[in-house]
Amino acid sequence: MYVADLEKLVIHDVSFVRYECRTNKIPMDKRKKIFSLSTVKRMVEPDHRPKFNGCQHCMSEYHTFDFTKIFS
């Protein structure tokens, strides 16, 4: 199972959660449960709106870093 943070647009893997993920800090009204990996793959695609990102700690294979944020 996966949990999407609707405020920060980050998806966490509940079976591989790390301390750095801080999933306990996500408010209950800003959480969304996702039950399949195919849904997660669809949500992290560039065409999906809003575009979600994988957590860099527990879902590093779906995490993308936006280098334009460095210069803004």
N, C-alpha and C positions, 0 to 999 in steps of 0.2 A: 504494500500500500504506500501511497505517496501523499504528501500534504503540500498544498500550494498556499503560499503567503500572498494574499490578494493586495496587501498594502505595498510590499516591496517587489512583488512579481517574481518570487523565487520559489522553486519546487524542491522539496526535501524528500529523501528516501527514508521512510520510517524504519525499515529493517537495517539500515546502516547509518543511523544518526550519530553524530559526533557531538562533543561538548561545545565546539565552536559554532555549531548550527544555531543554537539558542532557540529551538522550536518551542520550548516552554514559554518564551516571551511573546509569541504570536498571540494576539487577542483571539478569543473564540469566534467572534463575529467576522474576523478577517481570514479564517481558515477555510479551505475547501479540500475535501478528501477526493483523491483520484485512485481508482482501483486497477488501472491497466497501464502497462508501459507504452502501448500504442497511443493512448491519450496524452501521455507525457511527451512523446516524440512529436505529436501534432502541435502541442502548446509551445514547444521551444523552437518551432520553425519560424523563419523570418517573416513569412506571410501572415502568421497568426496575429490577431489584434485582440487584446493587448499581448505583446510579446513577453513570454515568461523566460526565465533563465534558470538553469540548473544550479544548485548550491555548489560552491567551489570545494566544500569539504566532503559532502556525502554523495554528490552526483557530479563529479568532476568531468566525466565524459560528455555531459550536456551543458557545461559551463562555458560561456563565451565572454571574453573580456572586451569591453568597448574602449579602444584606445583614444577615441575622441574626447572622452571625459578627462583625460590627462591635461589637455590644452585649454579646457574651458574654465 
